[in-house]
Amino acid sequence: MLNMWNYYKGQLLTTIRSQIFQNVSTVLGGNVLSRVVGFFSTWLLVRHLAPEDYGIFSVLDMVAGLSVGFLTTGFNWSMIKTVASYKDDPVKSWAIAFIVLKVEIVYGLFVAVVIYFSADFIAQVIFHKPELTFYLRLCSVGILGSVLYNYRTSIYQAMMQFTRDAAFAIFNAVGYLLIILLLLLTGFFSIRTISIFYVGLPILISGVAIILLKRHFVKDPNTSSSKILNSMIKEYTWLLCYTLCLWFTGQFHMMILTRYVPMQEVGLYGFAYKFYGFSLILMYAINTVLLPTFSGIKDRESLRYAFQKVIKTVPKVALCYLFTIPFLGLFIELIAGPRYAGATAMLQILIFGAALSTTLSPTVNVLFALNKFKLIAIGGFFLVLANIIGNLTLTRNMGGNGAALAQVGSHLILGLWVTYHAFRLLYSKN
């Protein structure tokens, strides 16, 4: 018994001392703090906003994500992978990062102009809700904030500056909470006012974070912008396809909901989905660290060793989510009150999905590290197909509960696909 205790104690100490564990802990700690602060912000909002008003935030997130994610997600992931491969050449790494930043800003400005001038058409024809016109125009401004936010997290991730990125995430969350409190105390709180700060604050915070990196953004005379972009697109075509699949499934459920159900149910689902996002902080922390870490490992034996250390711990932690499911109704009652009771079943489904997704999350990073982008993209196509079928059947007929089932089911299919191939590639004798 004593020998067994010493063995497990040694295993625990080895895990804690590992660089991967320390980096995951940093990212997880920063996200936990920012999410805790965000929890209080959400609590204040749902206490002072009806579900149909809270649904506005879901629409803002959807339009920004739909517009920005089309290009930036794939480019950012490609940048992380490329920068990781040039970690011994910082000049080239920063030159690539600067090129990607310029491309994404130009793209963001273009999309913002298009959204602004087409806001009436989108609100009336696509969503059948003319009252959304103002918020869609506001969202056109927030698109630039989304571009800067996504780039900021990606560049700090690529350079493995996890502590600084965590600090900015906390600062953004604290700033938003203070703004809500100030508006409530001064009597200026309204859905319009708080929406302005909701889309504007990320521009300020992420802009400052990127400016602080200004001295690193150098031009490499040996690095041509066109050659770098062409090389990234050529090398990561399948990766870009995969990110487009994630982009689509991240927004399609909200498009169907906004078009076919009342704003009250959109608000209930948006509330449940917000806390679903909170529950994914472990998965986010794992992928944030493992993508550049695994990508920098050159041989399969070392990759298998690193993967084994991670896969032993993650499922045990992730499955703890399952124990919270019976208590989620009480949680919603205490936090948001009876007006949001309809979100209980939605949140229960999503939390079950969070446990599954977090458990399977390390495996996709193995495929990234082995450059198996085609396999990842094929999994993404299965994800989209299942998501479309699920949302056009379940969501249209069951509303928010159907949307939750469609999201969980389609992501489970993706998770099982990448997990099978990750184990096959790491442990196959061929």
N, C-alpha and C positions, 0 to 999 in steps of 0.2 A: 504493500500500500504506500509506504514512504517513497519507494522508487518511482511508483506511478505519479505521485504528487510532484516529485522533483522533475520528472519528465515534462509534465504539463506546465509546470512553473517555468521551466527553461524554454518551452515552446512559446509561452506568452511573452516572456522577456525578449526573445528573439524577434517576435512579431512587432512589439512596441518599438524596438530599436531600429527596425527596418525603415529605409527612406520612404518607401511607398506608404507605409502606415502613417508616418509622420506627416507626409504631404496630404494624404486623405484626411487625417485629423484636422489639419489646418483649414482645408477647404470646407470640411463638414462643420467645424466650429464656427467659421465665419458665416456659413449659410444658416446654421442653427440660430445664431444671434440675430441675423438679419430677418429670418423668418419669424422669430419670436416677436421682434418689433413689428413686423408686418402683420402678425396675428392681432396685435392690439389695434393697428390701423383698420384692419378688416372688421374687427369687433365694433369699433366706433362707427364705421360706415353702415353696417347692417342694422345698427341700433337707431340710426337717423335717416336711413333711406328705405323706401319700400322696395320689394323685390324687382318691380319693373324698372325702377331707377337704377338699382344696382346692376341690372342687366346691361346698362350702358357701358360699363367697364369691360364686359365680355365682348361687346361689339368693337370697342376701341382696340382691345388686344387682338381680336380676330383680323380686323382690317390691316393693322400694322404688321402682324405676323404674316398675313397672306401676301402683302405687298413686298415686305423686306426679305422674308425668308426665301423667296423665289431664287434669289441670287446669292445673298450674303452667307447663308448657312453652309452651302457647298464650298464657297470660296474661303470661308474662315477655317473649315476643317481641312481643306487642301493646304492652306497656309500653315496650320499647325503641323501637319505631316511633313511638309517641305522644310519648314524651319527646324524641325526635330532632326531631319536628315543632314542639315548643315550646321549642327550645333557647334562644330569645331571651327566654323568660319562665321563669326558674328557680323562682319561687314556685309556679307552676302545675305545672312538671315534678316537683318534689319532692312536691307534694300528691298527684299521681297515683301516684307511687312508693309513698307511704305507704299509700294506699288498697289498692293491690295487695298490699302486705306483709300487711296485716291480713286480707285475704280468704284469702291462702294459708296463713297460720298457723292460722286457724280450720279450714280444710279439712284441713290436715295433722293436727291434733289429732283431728278426727273420724275420719279414715281409720285413724289409729294405734289408736284404741279398737276399731274394727271388726276390724282384723287381729289384735289381741291376743286377743279373745274368740272368734275363728273359727279360731285357729291349728290346733287339733286337726282340724277338718273339712278345712281346706286340705291339711294334711300327709297325712291318711289317704285322703280321697276324691278330691281333685284330683291330687295328686302320687304317690299310692300309696307314700309313704315316711314312716311314722310317726315315724322318728327325726329328722325335720325340725321337729317341734313346738316344741322349745326355741328354735331359730334363727328361726322365724317370729315367736314372741313377742318375741324380741330385735329383730327387724326392725321391729316396731311402734314401738319406741323410735327406731330409726334413721330412720324416715320423717320425723320432724321435722328431723333433721339434713340429709336430702336436700332438704327444702323450703328450709331456710335456705341451703344450699350453692348451689342453683340460683338462688335470688333474689339472693344475694350476687354471683355472677358476672354476672347480668343487670343489676343496678343499676349496678355499676362499669362494665360495658360501655356501658350507656345514657349514663352521664355521662362516658364516654371516659376513665376513670381506670384505664388499662390497667396502669400500673406497680404500683399498690397491689394490684390483683387478682392480679397475678403474684406479688407478695410473699407474699400469703396462701396461694396455691397451693403455693409452695415451703415455707412454714412448716408447712403441713398434712402435706406429704410427709416433711419432716425429723422432725417430731414422731412420725409413725407408725413410721418407721425406728428411732428411738431407743427407742420402746416395745417393738418386737420384740426389739431387742438386749438391753434390760433384762430382759425376760421369759426370754430364752434364758440369760442369765448367772445369773439367780436361780433357775432351775429351775421357774418357774411357767408356762412356755410350754405351751399346749394350744390346740386348735381353739376351745374354748369361750372361753377367756380372750382370745385375740387377736381373736375375733369381737366381743366386747364393746367393745374399743377401736376396732375397725374401724367400728362404727356410732356410737360415742360421740364420737370426736374431731371429726368434721365439725360436730357441734352446737356444740362449744366454739369452734372456730376461726371458723366462719361467724357465730356469734352475736356474737363480739367485733367482727368486721368490720362487722356491721350496726350495732352499738351505737356504733361510732366515727362513724357517719353521723347519729347521733341529732339533733344540732343542726340538720341540714338538713331533717329531717322536720317540716314546718310544715303547719298547716291553712290552706287558702285559703278564706276566707269565700265566695268566688264559685265554689268548686268543690264540687259536691254528689257524695257517694260514689255514690249510686244513678245519677245522670246520667252520671258518668264510666264506671261499669261497663256501663251500658246502651249508651253510645256506643261503647265498645271492642268489646263483643260484636256490636253491629250493624255496625260498620265492618269488623271483622276476623273475621267469621263464617267466611269461607273460609280465612283463615289459621289459625283455631282447628281447622278440619277437617284442615288439612295437618299441624299439630302432633300431632293425634290419630293420624294415619296413621303418623307417625314413632314416636310412643309405642308403637303396637301392634307395628310391625315390630321395634322395639328389644327387645321382650320375648317375642314369640311363639315365636321359635326356641328360647329357653331353656325355655319352657313345654313344648313338644313333646319336647325332649331330656330334661327332668327326669321327664316322665311315662313315656316309652317306652324309655329306655336306662338302664343301670346308672350309679350315681354316679361310678364310675371314669371313664367316657367323658364325663360332664358335667364332671368336673374337667379332663380333657385339653382339652376344647373351651373351658372357662373360661380355662385357661392361654393357649391360642392367641388367644382373643378379647381377653385383657388386653394382649398385645403388639400385636394389631391396633389397639387403642385408642392405644397408644404411637405407632403409625405415622400416626395421623390428626392429630397435633399441628399439622402445617402447615395442614391443612384447617380445623381449629378456629381457628387464629390468623387465617387469612384471613377466615373468616366473622365472627369476633368483631369485627374492624376494619371490614369492608366493610358489614355490616348498618347500623350507625348512620351510617357515612360516606356511603354511597350514598343512604340515606334522607334525608340533609340536603341533597342536591343537587336543585335545583328545576327545571333545564331539561335536556332530553334531550341536547343537544350537549355540555354539561359532563360528563354521566353517561357518554356514549360515550367521551369523552377519558380519563376516569378508568378506565373499564373496559379500554380498549386498553392502558394502562400495566401493568395487572395481568395481563391474559391473555397478554402476551408472555413473562412470566417463569415463571408458575406451572407450566405443563405441563413445562417443561424440568427443573425441580426435582423435581416429582412422579414423573416417569418414572424417576428414579434408583432408586426403590424396586424396580424390576424386576430390577436387577442383584444384589439381595440374595437373590432367591428360591432360587437353587441352593445357597446356603450356610446355609439356615435349619435343615436337619437337623443340621449340625455345631454351629450355635448352640444348639439345644435340648439336644444331647448335653452340651455344655460347661456350660450354665447349670443345667439341671434334672436331668441324668443319664438313664439308660436307662428309668426308670419313665415318663417323659413323651415317649418317642420317638414314640408314637402320635399326638402333636399336630402332627407335621411337615407332613403333607399339608394339614391344616386351616389351619395358619398360612400355608402357601404360597398357598393359594387366597385367603385373606383379605388378604394383602399385595398380591396382584395387584389385588384390588378396591380397596385403599387408593390405589394409583396412579391408577386410573381415577376414583375419587370425588374425589380432590384436584385432578386435572386439570380436572374439570368444575365444581368447587365455586364459583368466582366468579359463575357465570351466574345462580344462584338469587337472589343479592343484587340483580341487575338487576331481576328481576321484583318483588321486594319494594319496591325504590325506585320503580317505576312503578305500584305498587298493583295489580298483576295477581295478586291472591290467588286468584281463581277458577282461573286457569291452574295455579298452584302446587298447589292442592287437587286438581285433576284428575290431575296427576302423582302426587300422594299416593295417590289411589284406585288408579291403576295399580300403584304400589308395593305396596300392601296386597294387591291381587289376586294379583300375581306371587309375593309372599311367602307367602301362604296356600297357593297351589298347590305352590310349591316345598317348603315345610316338611312339608306333608301327604303328599307323595310322596317327595321326596329324603331328608328328615331321618328320617322313620319307617323307611326302608329302608336308609339309608347312615349314620345316626348323625351324628357330628360333621362328617364330610366333606360330607354332604348339607346340613347346616345352613349351613356356610360357603358352599356353592354357591348356596343359596337367598338368603342375604344379599347376596352379590356381584351375582348376577343381577338381583334386584329393584331394588337401588340403581342399577345401571347403566341400567335402564329409566327410572327417575326422572331420572337425570342427563342422559340423552339428550333427554328431553322438555323439561326446563327450558332446556337449552342451545339447542335449536332455536328456542324461542320468544324467548329473550333476544336472539339474533342477529337474528331476524326483526323484533323491535320496535325494536332499536337502528339497524339498517341498512336497513330497508325505506324506500323513497321515499314510500310512502303515509302 
